[in-house]
Amino acid sequence: MPQTRTVATADLTTAERSAIRELLDLAFLGNFDDHDFEHALGGLHVLVLERGEPIAHAAVVQRRFLHADRSWRGGYVEGVAVHPGRRGQGHAATVMAEAERIVDQGYDLGALSASHAGRGLYLQRGWLPWQGPTCVLAPGGLTRTEEDDDSTFVRVVAGGAELRLTGTLACDWRDGDVW
Ligand SMILES: CC(C)(COP(=O)(O)OP(=O)(O)OC[C@H]1O[C@@H](n2cnc3c(N)ncnc32)[C@H](O)[C@@H]1OP(=O)(O)O)[C@@H](O)C(=O)NCCC(=O)NCCS
């Protein structure tokens, strides 16, 4: 019987951290680099475990967003992946449900960058495609990220300030893919 576990990066053993990286490498067919993994660290990991091994993963990390003339505390979902041999069994839905709970209870908004494979999952779960321009607060200033406009999704948190989906959404800076 698979078990679900939510754990802070700080509480993972070295072996557990390596097992998550192996799952992500496998799930993304090698298109998952050190920056991508670093982006998934520092917050909370949601895991589905089978015989102690992770078969599904999602991480929620805090990022700052600039939108509608204010700074938003965002729960950014990273590293959503299910082992290729375990897909279509609801494990992505399980890790996303817990990631969404973390976003809803702890942040002003949720955000993520959807892969082609992930789009349907997020749409089905009520995540909203961003409709306006996306940007990054780069060291040189606010910079457009046109290539990320179509893959950026947000989650509206109840009781929070209203997002203007056609407005500009800027993320904080990081090495590797900024979204
Ligand atoms: C995307 C991924 C995580 C989905 O895993 P999964 O095990 O197939 O997902 P689930 O079985 O939990 O599916 C959850 C629901 O989303 C739906 N769903 C999943 N992928 C979908 C897609 N591409 N299009 C439409 N619906 C989709 C399923 O039909 C299911 O709906 P249901 O509950 O009504 O049956 C998996 O394919 C994967 O790891 N892909 C490679 C890594 C990747 O691209 N991750 C996304 C990063 S943004």
PDBQT file of the ligand as one rigid body, heavy atoms in Angstrom, charges set to zero:
ROOT
HETATM    1  C1  LIG A 201       2.501  14.448 -15.633  1.00  0.00    +0.000 C 
HETATM    2  C2  LIG A 201       2.580  13.221 -14.725  1.00  0.00    +0.000 C 
HETATM    3  C3  LIG A 201       3.130  13.647 -13.379  1.00  0.00    +0.000 C 
HETATM    4  C4  LIG A 201       1.163  12.636 -14.567  1.00  0.00    +0.000 C 
HETATM    5  O1  LIG A 201       1.250  11.467 -13.765  1.00  0.00    +0.000 OA
HETATM    6  P1  LIG A 201       0.032  10.391 -13.719  1.00  0.00    +0.000 P 
HETATM    7  O2  LIG A 201       0.468   9.313 -12.817  1.00  0.00    +0.000 OA
HETATM    8  O3  LIG A 201      -0.360  10.013 -15.090  1.00  0.00    +0.000 OA
HETATM    9  O4  LIG A 201      -1.099  11.272 -13.091  1.00  0.00    +0.000 OA
HETATM   10  P2  LIG A 201      -2.418  10.760 -12.348  1.00  0.00    +0.000 P 
HETATM   11  O5  LIG A 201      -2.646   9.318 -12.635  1.00  0.00    +0.000 OA
HETATM   12  O6  LIG A 201      -2.381  11.162 -10.927  1.00  0.00    +0.000 OA
HETATM   13  O7  LIG A 201      -3.513  11.623 -13.090  1.00  0.00    +0.000 OA
HETATM   14  C5  LIG A 201      -4.258  12.563 -12.389  1.00  0.00    +0.000 C 
HETATM   15  C6  LIG A 201      -5.388  13.006 -13.238  1.00  0.00    +0.000 C 
HETATM   16  O8  LIG A 201      -4.884  13.902 -14.215  1.00  0.00    +0.000 OA
HETATM   17  C7  LIG A 201      -5.218  13.418 -15.488  1.00  0.00    +0.000 C 
HETATM   18  N1  LIG A 201      -4.069  13.626 -16.331  1.00  0.00    +0.000 N 
HETATM   19  C8  LIG A 201      -2.799  13.260 -16.097  1.00  0.00    +0.000 A 
HETATM   20  N2  LIG A 201      -2.023  13.645 -17.138  1.00  0.00    +0.000 NA
HETATM   21  C9  LIG A 201      -2.873  14.249 -18.018  1.00  0.00    +0.000 A 
HETATM   22  C10 LIG A 201      -2.693  14.854 -19.278  1.00  0.00    +0.000 A 
HETATM   23  N3  LIG A 201      -1.495  14.925 -19.873  1.00  0.00    +0.000 N 
HETATM   24  N4  LIG A 201      -3.768  15.380 -19.899  1.00  0.00    +0.000 NA
HETATM   25  C11 LIG A 201      -4.987  15.341 -19.327  1.00  0.00    +0.000 A 
HETATM   26  N5  LIG A 201      -5.231  14.781 -18.135  1.00  0.00    +0.000 NA
HETATM   27  C12 LIG A 201      -4.167  14.255 -17.486  1.00  0.00    +0.000 A 
HETATM   28  C13 LIG A 201      -5.479  11.947 -15.356  1.00  0.00    +0.000 C 
HETATM   29  O9  LIG A 201      -6.380  11.502 -16.342  1.00  0.00    +0.000 OA
HETATM   30  C14 LIG A 201      -6.088  11.892 -13.999  1.00  0.00    +0.000 C 
HETATM   31  O10 LIG A 201      -7.447  12.206 -14.080  1.00  0.00    +0.000 OA
HETATM   32  P3  LIG A 201      -8.528  11.302 -13.306  1.00  0.00    +0.000 P 
HETATM   33  O11 LIG A 201      -8.168  11.450 -11.847  1.00  0.00    +0.000 OA
HETATM   34  O12 LIG A 201      -9.812  11.929 -13.679  1.00  0.00    +0.000 OA
HETATM   35  O13 LIG A 201      -8.294   9.930 -13.838  1.00  0.00    +0.000 OA
HETATM   36  C15 LIG A 201       3.481  12.120 -15.356  1.00  0.00    +0.000 C 
HETATM   37  O14 LIG A 201       3.061  11.867 -16.675  1.00  0.00    +0.000 OA
HETATM   38  C16 LIG A 201       4.965  12.453 -15.375  1.00  0.00    +0.000 C 
HETATM   39  O15 LIG A 201       5.686  12.218 -14.397  1.00  0.00    +0.000 OA
HETATM   40  N6  LIG A 201       5.455  13.006 -16.507  1.00  0.00    +0.000 N 
HETATM   41  C17 LIG A 201       6.865  13.323 -16.701  1.00  0.00    +0.000 C 
HETATM   42  C18 LIG A 201       7.321  14.475 -15.825  1.00  0.00    +0.000 C 
HETATM   43  C19 LIG A 201       6.482  15.722 -16.081  1.00  0.00    +0.000 C 
HETATM   44  O16 LIG A 201       6.370  16.198 -17.191  1.00  0.00    +0.000 OA
HETATM   45  N7  LIG A 201       5.934  16.280 -14.977  1.00  0.00    +0.000 N 
HETATM   46  C20 LIG A 201       5.133  17.485 -15.025  1.00  0.00    +0.000 C 
HETATM   47  C21 LIG A 201       6.027  18.644 -14.752  1.00  0.00    +0.000 C 
HETATM   48  S1  LIG A 201       5.224  20.200 -14.939  1.00  0.00    +0.000 SA
ENDROOT
TORSDOF 0
